[in-house]
């Protein structure tokens, strides 16, 4: 079982809570703290979402957004091939659904769970939506924007920095992708 704490990366949560002048709404936007059990439970739902993408030939990436009560308010899976839309990533679909559910673009009190490290587009949208916390499964060394290629989620010049937990159910999330690409060969 991959541990969320086995990755040598800066603690974004600690960085964001220490005199975070650039994030005036951070206090009101605080998501519930990390509970490893809850994180794994929501990540399993994100994995179920990812599996739905396979039916239409899309790379299996899934996302869920939970509110501060721990209720799932939005889900999404990759629909890039299905819609022939370069922006139809799991996170974008979930962010739009969450905003529609809340009735506001600012997603206070939410946590976004996604099986794969967000890309630059999705990380940008997460910052714009003021999502307080992001949990992801496995790194994306080719396009990840939470530390692998870029670190948009920790960029000090932006006005919002979510706390980030990486590596939740890492092996399962990575296996989804590995099996998908192996089956296509
Ligand atoms: Zn993306």
Backbone and ligand atoms as CSV (ligand in chain L), in Angstrom:
chain,resi,resn,atom,element,x,y,z
A,1,UNK,N,N,0.849,-1.212,0.000
A,1,UNK,CA,C,0.000,0.000,0.000
A,1,UNK,C,C,0.869,1.240,0.000
A,2,UNK,N,N,0.705,2.060,-0.992
A,2,UNK,CA,C,1.499,3.289,-1.051
A,2,UNK,C,C,1.035,4.260,0.031
A,3,UNK,N,N,1.962,4.882,0.650
A,3,UNK,CA,C,1.610,5.832,1.699
A,3,UNK,C,C,1.628,7.246,1.152
A,4,UNK,N,N,0.729,8.046,1.663
A,4,UNK,CA,C,0.656,9.428,1.203
A,4,UNK,C,C,1.846,10.236,1.692
A,5,UNK,N,N,2.574,9.684,2.642
A,5,UNK,CA,C,3.631,10.485,3.255
A,5,UNK,C,C,5.018,10.090,2.766
A,6,UNK,N,N,5.061,9.169,1.788
A,6,UNK,CA,C,6.377,8.672,1.400
A,6,UNK,C,C,7.017,9.483,0.288
A,7,UNK,N,N,6.468,10.603,-0.003
A,7,UNK,CA,C,6.985,11.365,-1.121
A,7,UNK,C,C,7.720,12.598,-0.633
A,8,UNK,N,N,8.967,12.768,-1.049
A,8,UNK,CA,C,9.723,13.928,-0.599
A,8,UNK,C,C,9.291,15.190,-1.331
A,9,UNK,N,N,8.311,15.869,-0.786
A,9,UNK,CA,C,7.903,17.125,-1.402
A,9,UNK,C,C,7.508,18.098,-0.296
A,10,UNK,N,N,7.561,19.370,-0.615
A,10,UNK,CA,C,7.240,20.331,0.438
A,10,UNK,C,C,5.813,20.172,0.932
A,11,UNK,N,N,5.598,20.463,2.163
A,11,UNK,CA,C,4.263,20.378,2.737
A,11,UNK,C,C,3.494,21.640,2.378
A,12,UNK,N,N,2.696,21.519,1.332
A,12,UNK,CA,C,1.972,22.698,0.842
A,12,UNK,C,C,1.012,23.234,1.892
A,13,UNK,N,N,0.431,22.311,2.645
A,13,UNK,CA,C,-0.554,22.737,3.639
A,13,UNK,C,C,0.101,23.646,4.670
A,14,UNK,N,N,1.265,23.240,5.143
A,14,UNK,CA,C,1.960,24.036,6.139
A,14,UNK,C,C,2.370,25.378,5.550
A,15,UNK,N,N,2.832,25.339,4.281
A,15,UNK,CA,C,3.264,26.575,3.634
A,15,UNK,C,C,2.092,27.538,3.489
A,16,UNK,N,N,0.915,26.978,3.141
A,16,UNK,CA,C,-0.236,27.836,2.876
A,16,UNK,C,C,-0.821,28.413,4.163
A,17,UNK,N,N,-0.607,27.755,5.283
A,17,UNK,CA,C,-1.237,28.235,6.509
A,17,UNK,C,C,-0.362,29.228,7.264
A,18,UNK,N,N,0.879,29.327,6.874
A,18,UNK,CA,C,1.788,30.218,7.595
A,18,UNK,C,C,1.847,31.610,6.972
A,19,UNK,N,N,1.063,32.534,7.503
A,19,UNK,CA,C,1.113,33.919,7.036
A,19,UNK,C,C,0.840,34.028,5.542
A,20,UNK,N,N,-0.220,33.447,5.117
A,20,UNK,CA,C,-0.503,33.391,3.691
A,20,UNK,C,C,-1.220,34.651,3.236
A,21,UNK,N,N,-0.467,35.702,3.053
A,21,UNK,CA,C,-1.045,37.004,2.713
A,21,UNK,C,C,-1.733,36.977,1.361
A,22,UNK,N,N,-1.242,36.126,0.486
A,22,UNK,CA,C,-1.754,36.129,-0.882
A,22,UNK,C,C,-3.109,35.427,-0.984
A,23,UNK,N,N,-3.559,34.821,0.080
A,23,UNK,CA,C,-4.789,34.039,0.006
A,23,UNK,C,C,-5.787,34.510,1.051
A,24,UNK,N,N,-6.385,35.685,0.818
A,24,UNK,CA,C,-7.237,36.272,1.844
A,24,UNK,C,C,-8.445,35.413,2.190
A,25,UNK,N,N,-8.902,34.603,1.260
A,25,UNK,CA,C,-10.096,33.810,1.557
A,25,UNK,C,C,-9.742,32.407,2.068
A,26,UNK,N,N,-8.476,32.202,2.385
A,26,UNK,CA,C,-8.054,30.856,2.772
A,26,UNK,C,C,-8.752,30.385,4.054
A,27,UNK,N,N,-8.952,31.304,4.993
A,27,UNK,CA,C,-9.570,30.908,6.254
A,27,UNK,C,C,-10.966,30.368,6.056
A,28,UNK,N,N,-11.760,31.105,5.307
A,28,UNK,CA,C,-13.135,30.692,5.053
A,28,UNK,C,C,-13.188,29.472,4.152
A,29,UNK,N,N,-12.114,29.269,3.412
A,29,UNK,CA,C,-12.135,28.208,2.414
A,29,UNK,C,C,-11.568,26.907,2.937
A,30,UNK,N,N,-11.222,26.898,4.179
A,30,UNK,CA,C,-10.522,25.734,4.736
A,30,UNK,C,C,-11.336,24.454,4.606
A,31,UNK,N,N,-10.739,23.482,3.974
A,31,UNK,CA,C,-11.367,22.163,3.870
A,31,UNK,C,C,-11.033,21.373,5.116
A,32,UNK,N,N,-11.806,20.316,5.365
A,32,UNK,CA,C,-11.479,19.488,6.523
A,32,UNK,C,C,-10.080,18.919,6.393
A,33,UNK,N,N,-9.432,18.717,7.499
A,33,UNK,CA,C,-8.068,18.214,7.481
A,33,UNK,C,C,-7.987,16.810,6.911
A,34,UNK,N,N,-6.792,16.425,6.599
A,34,UNK,CA,C,-6.580,15.129,5.981
A,34,UNK,C,C,-6.918,14.008,6.947
A,35,UNK,N,N,-7.789,13.127,6.524
A,35,UNK,CA,C,-8.030,11.887,7.243
A,35,UNK,C,C,-7.687,10.777,6.261
A,36,UNK,N,N,-6.657,9.991,6.554
A,36,UNK,CA,C,-6.213,8.984,5.586
A,36,UNK,C,C,-7.338,8.043,5.154
A,37,UNK,N,N,-8.208,7.661,6.098
A,37,UNK,CA,C,-9.304,6.760,5.733
A,37,UNK,C,C,-10.262,7.428,4.754
A,38,UNK,N,N,-10.629,8.673,5.065
A,38,UNK,CA,C,-11.548,9.397,4.186
A,38,UNK,C,C,-10.900,9.616,2.822
A,39,UNK,N,N,-9.620,9.955,2.821
A,39,UNK,CA,C,-8.941,10.175,1.542
A,39,UNK,C,C,-8.985,8.916,0.680
A,40,UNK,N,N,-8.755,7.775,1.295
A,40,UNK,CA,C,-8.772,6.537,0.509
A,40,UNK,C,C,-10.184,6.219,0.018
A,41,UNK,N,N,-11.166,6.513,0.862
A,41,UNK,CA,C,-12.556,6.243,0.466
A,41,UNK,C,C,-12.936,7.091,-0.764
A,42,UNK,N,N,-12.601,8.371,-0.722
A,42,UNK,CA,C,-12.931,9.227,-1.867
A,42,UNK,C,C,-12.087,8.867,-3.088
A,43,UNK,N,N,-10.843,8.461,-2.856
A,43,UNK,CA,C,-10.008,8.090,-4.005
A,43,UNK,C,C,-10.550,6.839,-4.680
A,44,UNK,N,N,-11.151,5.943,-3.891
A,44,UNK,CA,C,-11.764,4.759,-4.519
A,44,UNK,C,C,-12.912,5.181,-5.431
A,45,UNK,N,N,-13.657,6.196,-5.019
A,45,UNK,CA,C,-14.733,6.707,-5.884
A,45,UNK,C,C,-14.143,7.329,-7.147
A,46,UNK,N,N,-13.016,8.008,-7.005
A,46,UNK,CA,C,-12.353,8.604,-8.181
A,46,UNK,C,C,-11.869,7.504,-9.128
A,47,UNK,N,N,-11.395,6.400,-8.561
A,47,UNK,CA,C,-10.965,5.265,-9.390
A,47,UNK,C,C,-12.162,4.680,-10.144
A,48,UNK,N,N,-13.314,4.593,-9.461
A,48,UNK,CA,C,-14.526,4.111,-10.141
A,48,UNK,C,C,-14.886,5.028,-11.306
A,49,UNK,N,N,-14.726,6.333,-11.093
A,49,UNK,CA,C,-14.952,7.292,-12.184
A,49,UNK,C,C,-13.986,7.039,-13.335
A,50,UNK,N,N,-12.714,6.848,-12.993
A,50,UNK,CA,C,-11.693,6.634,-14.029
A,50,UNK,C,C,-12.056,5.430,-14.896
A,51,UNK,N,N,-12.573,4.393,-14.263
A,51,UNK,CA,C,-12.902,3.173,-15.008
A,51,UNK,C,C,-14.002,3.431,-16.045
A,52,UNK,N,N,-14.864,4.411,-15.786
A,52,UNK,CA,C,-15.931,4.740,-16.734
A,52,UNK,C,C,-15.371,5.283,-18.049
A,53,UNK,N,N,-14.184,5.907,-17.980
A,53,UNK,CA,C,-13.598,6.502,-19.187
A,53,UNK,C,C,-13.186,5.444,-20.202
A,54,UNK,N,N,-12.845,4.258,-19.699
A,54,UNK,CA,C,-12.329,3.203,-20.576
A,54,UNK,C,C,-13.384,2.795,-21.608
A,55,UNK,N,N,-14.664,2.841,-21.215
A,55,UNK,CA,C,-15.748,2.419,-22.104
A,55,UNK,C,C,-15.766,3.221,-23.399
A,56,UNK,N,N,-15.329,4.488,-23.358
A,56,UNK,CA,C,-15.302,5.272,-24.598
A,56,UNK,C,C,-13.882,5.580,-25.063
A,57,UNK,N,N,-12.956,4.729,-24.678
A,57,UNK,CA,C,-11.604,4.845,-25.220
A,57,UNK,C,C,-10.793,5.993,-24.662
A,58,UNK,N,N,-11.251,6.552,-23.557
A,58,UNK,CA,C,-10.496,7.648,-22.953
A,58,UNK,C,C,-9.523,7.128,-21.901
A,59,UNK,N,N,-8.411,7.821,-21.778
A,59,UNK,CA,C,-7.428,7.490,-20.748
A,59,UNK,C,C,-8.119,7.542,-19.391
A,60,UNK,N,N,-8.003,6.466,-18.594
A,60,UNK,CA,C,-8.754,6.411,-17.330
A,60,UNK,C,C,-8.213,7.338,-16.245
A,61,UNK,N,N,-8.839,8.492,-16.148
A,61,UNK,CA,C,-8.575,9.442,-15.070
A,61,UNK,C,C,-9.932,9.840,-14.510
A,62,UNK,N,N,-10.073,9.808,-13.196
A,62,UNK,CA,C,-11.348,10.145,-12.576
A,62,UNK,C,C,-11.164,11.129,-11.440
A,63,UNK,N,N,-12.234,11.881,-11.183
A,63,UNK,CA,C,-12.181,12.895,-10.121
A,63,UNK,C,C,-13.493,12.921,-9.358
A,64,UNK,N,N,-13.414,13.223,-8.071
A,64,UNK,CA,C,-14.610,13.541,-7.292
A,64,UNK,C,C,-14.307,14.763,-6.438
A,65,UNK,N,N,-15.354,15.527,-6.153
A,65,UNK,CA,C,-15.217,16.686,-5.270
A,65,UNK,C,C,-16.158,16.475,-4.090
A,66,UNK,N,N,-15.591,16.571,-2.889
A,66,UNK,CA,C,-16.372,16.426,-1.661
A,66,UNK,C,C,-16.472,17.783,-0.972
A,67,UNK,N,N,-17.589,17.992,-0.290
A,67,UNK,CA,C,-17.732,19.245,0.461
A,67,UNK,C,C,-17.265,19.042,1.898
A,68,UNK,N,N,-17.418,20.096,2.713
A,68,UNK,CA,C,-16.851,20.018,4.067
A,68,UNK,C,C,-17.587,19.041,4.971
A,69,UNK,N,N,-18.782,18.627,4.568
A,69,UNK,CA,C,-19.491,17.608,5.348
A,69,UNK,C,C,-19.078,16.200,4.947
A,70,UNK,N,N,-18.255,16.111,3.897
A,70,UNK,CA,C,-17.839,14.801,3.427
A,70,UNK,C,C,-18.811,14.193,2.429
A,71,UNK,N,N,-19.678,15.033,1.859
A,71,UNK,CA,C,-20.590,14.556,0.820
A,71,UNK,C,C,-19.967,14.800,-0.548
A,72,UNK,N,N,-20.120,13.840,-1.433
A,72,UNK,CA,C,-19.653,14.021,-2.808
A,72,UNK,C,C,-20.631,14.956,-3.518
A,73,UNK,N,N,-20.136,16.067,-4.048
A,73,UNK,CA,C,-21.016,17.016,-4.735
A,73,UNK,C,C,-20.798,17.018,-6.239
A,74,UNK,N,N,-19.725,16.371,-6.700
A,74,UNK,CA,C,-19.478,16.346,-8.145
A,74,UNK,C,C,-18.522,15.214,-8.486
A,75,UNK,N,N,-18.693,14.695,-9.688
A,75,UNK,CA,C,-17.775,13.671,-10.185
A,75,UNK,C,C,-17.434,14.004,-11.633
A,76,UNK,N,N,-16.382,13.401,-12.122
A,76,UNK,CA,C,-16.040,13.563,-13.538
A,76,UNK,C,C,-15.039,12.514,-13.944
A,77,UNK,N,N,-15.068,12.184,-15.206
A,77,UNK,CA,C,-13.996,11.343,-15.739
A,77,UNK,C,C,-13.604,11.887,-17.099
A,78,UNK,N,N,-12.421,11.493,-17.508
A,78,UNK,CA,C,-11.868,12.000,-18.751
A,78,UNK,C,C,-12.796,11.700,-19.932
A,79,UNK,N,N,-13.179,12.747,-20.679
A,79,UNK,CA,C,-14.058,12.588,-21.846
A,79,UNK,C,C,-13.469,13.271,-23.077
A,80,UNK,N,N,-12.153,13.342,-23.113
A,80,UNK,CA,C,-11.504,14.055,-24.215
A,80,UNK,C,C,-11.815,13.419,-25.568
A,81,UNK,N,N,-11.705,12.092,-25.639
A,81,UNK,CA,C,-12.004,11.406,-26.904
A,81,UNK,C,C,-13.508,11.420,-27.178
A,82,UNK,N,N,-14.281,11.157,-26.135
A,82,UNK,CA,C,-15.741,11.093,-26.287
A,82,UNK,C,C,-16.294,12.378,-26.880
A,83,UNK,N,N,-15.809,13.505,-26.342
A,83,UNK,CA,C,-16.333,14.801,-26.790
A,83,UNK,C,C,-15.462,15.468,-27.831
A,84,UNK,N,N,-14.282,14.891,-28.094
A,84,UNK,CA,C,-13.280,15.563,-28.929
A,84,UNK,C,C,-13.079,16.997,-28.426
A,85,UNK,N,N,-12.869,17.068,-27.127
A,85,UNK,CA,C,-12.703,18.364,-26.455
A,85,UNK,C,C,-11.419,18.301,-25.632
A,86,UNK,N,N,-10.426,19.109,-26.011
A,86,UNK,CA,C,-9.143,19.050,-25.298
A,86,UNK,C,C,-9.245,19.458,-23.833
A,87,UNK,N,N,-10.332,20.115,-23.455
A,87,UNK,CA,C,-10.469,20.553,-22.066
A,87,UNK,C,C,-11.342,19.615,-21.234
A,88,UNK,N,N,-11.777,18.515,-21.802
A,88,UNK,CA,C,-12.723,17.640,-21.080
A,88,UNK,C,C,-11.985,16.660,-20.158
A,89,UNK,N,N,-11.098,17.194,-19.356
A,89,UNK,CA,C,-10.417,16.379,-18.346
A,89,UNK,C,C,-11.345,16.149,-17.161
A,90,UNK,N,N,-11.054,15.080,-16.415
A,90,UNK,CA,C,-11.892,14.703,-15.279
A,90,UNK,C,C,-12.095,15.865,-14.304
A,91,UNK,N,N,-11.007,16.569,-14.002
A,91,UNK,CA,C,-11.102,17.648,-13.013
A,91,UNK,C,C,-11.970,18.799,-13.523
A,92,UNK,N,N,-11.831,19.139,-14.816
A,92,UNK,CA,C,-12.607,20.257,-15.365
A,92,UNK,C,C,-14.101,19.947,-15.299
A,93,UNK,N,N,-14.434,18.700,-15.637
A,93,UNK,CA,C,-15.842,18.292,-15.615
A,93,UNK,C,C,-16.371,18.333,-14.178
A,94,UNK,N,N,-15.556,17.856,-13.240
A,94,UNK,CA,C,-15.977,17.855,-11.831
A,94,UNK,C,C,-16.069,19.281,-11.279
A,95,UNK,N,N,-15.131,20.137,-11.651
A,95,UNK,CA,C,-15.170,21.529,-11.167
A,95,UNK,C,C,-16.433,22.236,-11.652
A,96,UNK,N,N,-16.773,22.031,-12.927
A,96,UNK,CA,C,-17.991,22.665,-13.469
A,96,UNK,C,C,-19.234,22.141,-12.753
A,97,UNK,N,N,-19.255,20.836,-12.517
A,97,UNK,CA,C,-20.420,20.243,-11.849
A,97,UNK,C,C,-20.526,20.731,-10.401
A,98,UNK,N,N,-19.383,20.877,-9.739
A,98,UNK,CA,C,-19.396,21.352,-8.348
A,98,UNK,C,C,-19.877,22.803,-8.275
A,99,UNK,N,N,-19.426,23.626,-9.209
A,99,UNK,CA,C,-19.858,25.030,-9.225
A,99,UNK,C,C,-21.359,25.119,-9.495
A,100,UNK,N,N,-21.849,24.275,-10.384
A,100,UNK,CA,C,-23.288,24.253,-10.668
A,100,UNK,C,C,-24.060,23.816,-9.422
A,101,UNK,N,N,-23.509,22.849,-8.698
A,101,UNK,CA,C,-24.171,22.344,-7.492
A,101,UNK,C,C,-24.224,23.414,-6.407
A,102,UNK,N,N,-23.092,24.098,-6.210
A,102,UNK,CA,C,-23.006,25.110,-5.153
A,102,UNK,C,C,-23.708,26.403,-5.577
A,103,UNK,N,N,-23.679,26.671,-6.882
A,103,UNK,CA,C,-24.239,27.927,-7.370
A,103,UNK,C,C,-23.249,29.064,-7.290
A,104,UNK,N,N,-21.973,28.719,-7.247
A,104,UNK,CA,C,-20.927,29.733,-7.173
A,104,UNK,C,C,-19.648,29.171,-7.761
A,105,UNK,N,N,-18.852,30.040,-8.409
A,105,UNK,CA,C,-17.595,29.568,-9.000
A,105,UNK,C,C,-16.549,29.286,-7.932
A,106,UNK,N,N,-16.726,29.871,-6.752
A,106,UNK,CA,C,-15.702,29.693,-5.709
A,106,UNK,C,C,-16.084,28.475,-4.870
A,107,UNK,N,N,-15.233,27.457,-4.909
A,107,UNK,CA,C,-15.596,26.163,-4.322
A,107,UNK,C,C,-15.062,26.041,-2.897
A,108,UNK,N,N,-15.592,26.885,-2.027
A,108,UNK,CA,C,-15.142,26.922,-0.632
A,108,UNK,C,C,-15.428,25.601,0.064
A,109,UNK,N,N,-14.503,25.211,0.925
A,109,UNK,CA,C,-14.735,24.043,1.773
A,109,UNK,C,C,-14.659,22.705,1.062
A,110,UNK,N,N,-14.187,22.693,-0.177
A,110,UNK,CA,C,-14.188,21.442,-0.934
A,110,UNK,C,C,-12.804,20.781,-0.958
A,111,UNK,N,N,-12.823,19.507,-1.249
A,111,UNK,CA,C,-11.585,18.778,-1.547
A,111,UNK,C,C,-11.783,18.084,-2.879
A,112,UNK,N,N,-10.821,18.255,-3.764
A,112,UNK,CA,C,-10.865,17.588,-5.067
A,112,UNK,C,C,-9.938,16.388,-5.035
A,113,UNK,N,N,-10.496,15.236,-5.354
A,113,UNK,CA,C,-9.732,13.984,-5.441
A,113,UNK,C,C,-9.596,13.609,-6.903
A,114,UNK,N,N,-8.386,13.304,-7.329
A,114,UNK,CA,C,-8.180,12.903,-8.722
A,114,UNK,C,C,-7.103,11.824,-8.765
A,115,UNK,N,N,-7.319,10.880,-9.682
A,115,UNK,CA,C,-6.420,9.714,-9.703
A,115,UNK,C,C,-5.027,10.059,-10.215
A,116,UNK,N,N,-4.924,11.096,-11.047
A,116,UNK,CA,C,-3.642,11.478,-11.661
A,116,UNK,C,C,-3.317,12.929,-11.311
A,117,UNK,N,N,-2.055,13.199,-11.101
A,117,UNK,CA,C,-1.605,14.573,-10.833
A,117,UNK,C,C,-2.192,15.531,-11.875
A,118,UNK,N,N,-2.797,16.627,-11.450
A,118,UNK,CA,C,-3.432,17.547,-12.400
A,118,UNK,C,C,-2.424,18.152,-13.384
A,119,UNK,N,N,-2.897,18.385,-14.615
A,119,UNK,CA,C,-2.083,19.057,-15.629
A,119,UNK,C,C,-2.133,20.570,-15.381
A,120,UNK,N,N,-1.455,21.321,-16.253
A,120,UNK,CA,C,-1.399,22.776,-16.089
A,120,UNK,C,C,-2.792,23.407,-16.183
A,121,UNK,N,N,-3.597,22.931,-17.125
A,121,UNK,CA,C,-4.948,23.484,-17.282
A,121,UNK,C,C,-5.789,23.241,-16.027
A,122,UNK,N,N,-5.775,22.010,-15.569
A,122,UNK,CA,C,-6.623,21.668,-14.427
A,122,UNK,C,C,-6.102,22.310,-13.147
A,123,UNK,N,N,-4.788,22.347,-12.986
A,123,UNK,CA,C,-4.229,23.006,-11.806
A,123,UNK,C,C,-4.601,24.485,-11.817
A,124,UNK,N,N,-4.557,25.105,-13.001
A,124,UNK,CA,C,-4.963,26.505,-13.118
A,124,UNK,C,C,-6.417,26.692,-12.724
A,125,UNK,N,N,-7.278,25.798,-13.187
A,125,UNK,CA,C,-8.702,25.898,-12.858
A,125,UNK,C,C,-8.947,25.661,-11.372
A,126,UNK,N,N,-8.174,24.772,-10.773
A,126,UNK,CA,C,-8.289,24.508,-9.329
A,126,UNK,C,C,-7.949,25.776,-8.540
A,127,UNK,N,N,-6.894,26.474,-8.972
A,127,UNK,CA,C,-6.507,27.725,-8.309
A,127,UNK,C,C,-7.613,28.770,-8.496
A,128,UNK,N,N,-8.118,28.884,-9.716
A,128,UNK,CA,C,-9.151,29.889,-9.996
A,128,UNK,C,C,-10.428,29.612,-9.213
A,129,UNK,N,N,-10.721,28.339,-8.976
A,129,UNK,CA,C,-11.929,27.956,-8.239
A,129,UNK,C,C,-11.714,28.028,-6.731
A,130,UNK,N,N,-10.470,28.342,-6.320
A,130,UNK,CA,C,-10.137,28.454,-4.882
A,130,UNK,C,C,-10.398,27.154,-4.121
A,131,UNK,N,N,-10.191,26.049,-4.789
A,131,UNK,CA,C,-10.348,24.760,-4.100
A,131,UNK,C,C,-9.303,24.687,-2.981
A,132,UNK,N,N,-9.745,24.458,-1.735
A,132,UNK,CA,C,-8.784,24.513,-0.619
A,132,UNK,C,C,-7.839,23.323,-0.538
A,133,UNK,N,N,-8.280,22.185,-1.060
A,133,UNK,CA,C,-7.433,20.995,-0.877
A,133,UNK,C,C,-7.546,20.070,-2.087
A,134,UNK,N,N,-6.400,19.550,-2.491
A,134,UNK,CA,C,-6.326,18.624,-3.619
A,134,UNK,C,C,-5.625,17.355,-3.155
A,135,UNK,N,N,-6.211,16.213,-3.501
A,135,UNK,CA,C,-5.610,14.914,-3.190
A,135,UNK,C,C,-5.490,14.167,-4.512
A,136,UNK,N,N,-4.287,13.712,-4.831
A,136,UNK,CA,C,-4.181,12.947,-6.074
A,136,UNK,C,C,-3.458,11.630,-5.864
A,137,UNK,N,N,-3.651,10.732,-6.840
A,137,UNK,CA,C,-3.162,9.370,-6.687
A,137,UNK,C,C,-1.732,9.182,-7.124
A,138,UNK,N,N,-1.500,9.368,-8.433
A,138,UNK,CA,C,-0.163,9.061,-8.943
A,138,UNK,C,C,0.389,10.242,-9.731
A,139,UNK,N,N,1.691,10.350,-9.723
A,139,UNK,CA,C,2.354,11.449,-10.422
A,139,UNK,C,C,2.212,11.314,-11.932
A,140,UNK,N,N,2.235,12.456,-12.615
A,140,UNK,CA,C,2.299,12.469,-14.070
A,140,UNK,C,C,3.611,13.125,-14.479
A,141,UNK,N,N,4.644,12.313,-14.699
A,141,UNK,CA,C,5.964,12.885,-14.972
A,141,UNK,C,C,6.024,13.684,-16.264
A,142,UNK,N,N,5.050,13.454,-17.175
A,142,UNK,CA,C,5.089,14.162,-18.468
A,142,UNK,C,C,4.315,15.474,-18.463
A,143,UNK,N,N,3.302,15.586,-17.614
A,143,UNK,CA,C,2.442,16.773,-17.694
A,143,UNK,C,C,1.979,17.287,-16.334
A,144,UNK,N,N,2.437,16.683,-15.265
A,144,UNK,CA,C,1.933,17.060,-13.944
A,144,UNK,C,C,2.288,18.485,-13.558
A,145,UNK,N,N,1.295,19.199,-13.029
A,145,UNK,CA,C,1.508,20.588,-12.623
A,145,UNK,C,C,1.309,20.763,-11.116
A,146,UNK,N,N,1.605,19.681,-10.375
A,146,UNK,CA,C,1.631,19.771,-8.907
A,146,UNK,C,C,3.019,19.372,-8.416
A,147,UNK,N,N,4.016,19.624,-9.259
A,147,UNK,CA,C,5.387,19.356,-8.847
A,147,UNK,C,C,6.227,18.570,-9.833
A,148,UNK,N,N,5.574,17.802,-10.725
A,148,UNK,CA,C,6.367,16.962,-11.628
A,148,UNK,C,C,7.033,17.756,-12.746
A,149,UNK,N,N,6.237,18.553,-13.462
A,149,UNK,CA,C,6.795,19.385,-14.536
A,149,UNK,C,C,6.764,20.851,-14.097
A,150,UNK,N,N,5.603,21.265,-13.640
A,150,UNK,CA,C,5.408,22.604,-13.068
A,150,UNK,C,C,4.850,22.395,-11.663
A,151,UNK,N,N,4.823,23.470,-10.881
A,151,UNK,CA,C,4.109,23.359,-9.602
A,151,UNK,C,C,3.168,24.544,-9.440
A,152,UNK,N,N,2.132,24.512,-10.244
A,152,UNK,CA,C,1.148,25.607,-10.240
A,152,UNK,C,C,0.409,25.667,-8.910
A,153,UNK,N,N,0.177,24.499,-8.300
A,153,UNK,CA,C,-0.594,24.479,-7.049
A,153,UNK,C,C,0.189,25.074,-5.880
A,154,UNK,N,N,1.508,25.214,-6.037
A,154,UNK,CA,C,2.322,25.786,-4.952
A,154,UNK,C,C,2.991,27.087,-5.382
A,155,UNK,N,N,2.545,27.643,-6.505
A,155,UNK,CA,C,3.203,28.829,-7.049
A,155,UNK,C,C,2.935,30.050,-6.160
A,156,UNK,N,N,3.987,30.594,-5.539
A,156,UNK,CA,C,3.777,31.679,-4.577
A,156,UNK,C,C,3.266,32.979,-5.202
A,157,UNK,N,N,3.448,33.145,-6.528
A,157,UNK,CA,C,2.980,34.386,-7.155
A,157,UNK,C,C,1.488,34.342,-7.472
A,158,UNK,N,N,0.876,33.185,-7.357
A,158,UNK,CA,C,-0.577,33.118,-7.556
A,158,UNK,C,C,-1.276,33.410,-6.226
A,159,UNK,N,N,-2.547,33.807,-6.313
A,159,UNK,CA,C,-3.214,34.300,-5.108
A,159,UNK,C,C,-3.918,33.207,-4.305
A,160,UNK,N,N,-3.768,31.968,-4.698
A,160,UNK,CA,C,-4.375,30.882,-3.932
A,160,UNK,C,C,-3.507,29.643,-4.072
A,161,UNK,N,N,-3.242,29.015,-2.933
A,161,UNK,CA,C,-2.458,27.773,-2.978
A,161,UNK,C,C,-3.163,26.705,-2.160
A,162,UNK,N,N,-3.746,25.722,-2.840
A,162,UNK,CA,C,-4.399,24.646,-2.101
A,162,UNK,C,C,-3.367,23.796,-1.369
A,163,UNK,N,N,-3.802,23.149,-0.299
A,163,UNK,CA,C,-2.942,22.123,0.274
A,163,UNK,C,C,-3.029,20.894,-0.628
A,164,UNK,N,N,-1.958,20.160,-0.704
A,164,UNK,CA,C,-1.875,19.042,-1.649
A,164,UNK,C,C,-1.408,17.795,-0.916
A,165,UNK,N,N,-2.136,16.711,-1.123
A,165,UNK,CA,C,-1.706,15.399,-0.637
A,165,UNK,C,C,-1.527,14.502,-1.851
A,166,UNK,N,N,-0.351,13.954,-2.014
A,166,UNK,CA,C,-0.047,13.105,-3.168
A,166,UNK,C,C,0.101,11.654,-2.733
A,167,UNK,N,N,-0.140,10.739,-3.653
A,167,UNK,CA,C,0.196,9.337,-3.428
A,167,UNK,C,C,-0.866,8.517,-2.726
A,168,UNK,N,N,-2.120,9.016,-2.687
A,168,UNK,CA,C,-3.194,8.229,-2.065
A,168,UNK,C,C,-3.646,7.140,-3.053
A,169,UNK,N,N,-3.560,5.893,-2.641
A,169,UNK,CA,C,-3.830,4.727,-3.500
A,169,UNK,C,C,-3.014,4.809,-4.786
A,170,UNK,N,N,-1.772,5.222,-4.635
A,170,UNK,CA,C,-0.895,5.467,-5.795
A,170,UNK,C,C,-0.819,4.243,-6.709
A,171,UNK,N,N,-0.626,3.081,-6.114
A,171,UNK,CA,C,-0.419,1.892,-6.959
A,171,UNK,C,C,-1.653,1.583,-7.794
A,172,UNK,N,N,-2.828,1.685,-7.176
A,172,UNK,CA,C,-4.067,1.395,-7.906
A,172,UNK,C,C,-4.280,2.413,-9.037
A,173,UNK,N,N,-4.021,3.667,-8.723
A,173,UNK,CA,C,-4.221,4.723,-9.729
A,173,UNK,C,C,-3.251,4.556,-10.890
A,174,UNK,N,N,-2.014,4.204,-10.597
A,174,UNK,CA,C,-1.014,4.001,-11.649
A,174,UNK,C,C,-1.342,2.762,-12.472
A,175,UNK,N,N,-1.840,1.709,-11.795
A,175,UNK,CA,C,-2.136,0.452,-12.499
A,175,UNK,C,C,-3.235,0.643,-13.537
A,176,UNK,N,N,-4.225,1.488,-13.214
A,176,UNK,CA,C,-5.285,1.795,-14.172
A,176,UNK,C,C,-4.694,2.258,-15.501
A,177,UNK,N,N,-3.764,3.186,-15.413
A,177,UNK,CA,C,-3.164,3.782,-16.611
A,177,UNK,C,C,-2.274,2.771,-17.321
A,178,UNK,N,N,-1.487,2.042,-16.531
A,178,UNK,CA,C,-0.556,1.077,-17.106
A,178,UNK,C,C,-1.334,0.008,-17.874
A,179,UNK,N,N,-2.396,-0.506,-17.255
A,179,UNK,CA,C,-3.197,-1.552,-17.905
A,179,UNK,C,C,-3.871,-1.017,-19.164
A,180,UNK,N,N,-4.342,0.215,-19.099
A,180,UNK,CA,C,-5.011,0.822,-20.250
A,180,UNK,C,C,-4.061,0.911,-21.449
A,181,UNK,N,N,-2.865,1.416,-21.195
A,181,UNK,CA,C,-1.921,1.583,-22.307
A,181,UNK,C,C,-1.372,0.230,-22.774
A,182,UNK,N,N,-1.236,-0.710,-21.854
A,182,UNK,CA,C,-0.750,-2.050,-22.239
A,182,UNK,C,C,-1.771,-2.736,-23.155
A,183,UNK,N,N,-3.063,-2.546,-22.858
A,183,UNK,CA,C,-4.113,-3.181,-23.648
A,183,UNK,C,C,-4.213,-2.579,-25.054
A,184,UNK,N,N,-3.735,-1.374,-25.218
A,184,UNK,CA,C,-3.834,-0.710,-26.518
A,184,UNK,C,C,-2.703,-1.126,-27.457
A,185,UNK,N,N,-1.645,-1.674,-26.877
A,185,UNK,CA,C,-0.483,-2.017,-27.694
A,185,UNK,C,C,-0.745,-3.249,-28.561
L,1,ZN,ZN,ZN,-5.985,18.204,-16.785
